[in-house]
Amino acid sequence: MKKIRYYREQAKMTQAELAARVGVSPEAVCQWETGATKPALSSLVKAAKTLECSVDDLLDDEPLCVHGANPLTGVPGCVGPLG
């Protein structure tokens, strides 16, 4: 779920900070971001509130399009399908 990473970085939070606010380990956040595991619904809801976005924002696999560089890679254009 690369969008968790995107929104976490936009909030200028570390994995440890997000984990503490959600009530999980930093390793769990890392696993979510790499796609190794998926968060429980309750954790996803807490993460969305903490990151000031919706659960749909975190789950949506549509590309993140921004003007200028891709926020995840620094390459111009859109982020590919995420999730």
C-alpha positions in Angstrom: 0.0 0.0 0.0 2.3 2.6 -1.3 -0.2 5.4 -0.7 0.3 5.0 3.1 3.9 5.9 2.5 2.9 8.8 0.3 0.5 10.3 2.8 2.9 9.6 5.7 5.7 11.5 4.0 3.3 14.3 3.1 2.5 14.5 6.9 6.3 14.6 7.5 6.0 11.6 9.8 8.3 8.6 10.3 7.1 5.0 10.3 7.6 5.0 14.1 5.5 8.1 14.6 2.6 6.7 12.5 2.9 3.4 14.2 2.7 5.0 17.7 -0.4 7.0 16.7 -2.1 3.9 15.1 -1.1 1.5 17.9 1.0 -0.9 15.9 4.7 -1.6 15.5 7.0 0.4 13.1 7.6 -3.0 11.5 3.9 -3.3 10.7 3.8 0.1 9.0 6.9 -0.9 7.0 5.1 -4.1 5.9 2.0 -2.2 4.9 4.1 0.2 2.8 6.0 -2.6 1.0 2.9 -4.7 0.5 4.1 -7.6 2.6 1.0 -7.4 4.7 -2.2 -5.3 4.7 -3.5 -3.4 7.8 -6.5 -4.5 9.7 -9.6 -2.3 9.0 -9.3 -0.7 12.4 -5.7 0.2 11.8 -6.5 1.6 8.4 -9.2 3.8 9.8 -6.8 5.1 12.5 -4.0 5.7 9.9 -6.4 7.6 7.6 -7.5 9.9 10.5 -3.9 10.4 11.5 -2.8 11.2 8.0 -5.8 13.4 7.4 -7.1 11.5 4.4 -9.8 9.0 3.8 -9.6 5.2 3.9 -10.6 5.4 0.2 -7.5 7.5 -0.4 -5.3 4.8 1.1 -7.0 2.0 -0.7 -7.6 3.6 -4.1 -5.3 2.1 -6.8 -5.7 5.0 -9.2 -2.5 6.9 -10.0 -1.5 9.9 -7.9 -1.1 12.7 -10.5 0.7 15.8 -9.5 2.1 18.8 -11.4 5.8 18.3 -11.7 7.6 15.3 -10.3 6.1 12.0 -9.1 5.9 12.3 -5.3 7.2 8.8 -4.7 10.0 8.7 -7.3 10.9 12.2 -8.2 10.3 11.4 -11.9 8.0 13.7 -13.8 4.5 12.3 -14.3 2.0 10.2 -12.4 2.4 7.4 -10.0 1.3 4.1 -11.5 -1.4 1.9 -10.0 -0.9 1.6 -6.3 -2.3 -0.4 -3.4 
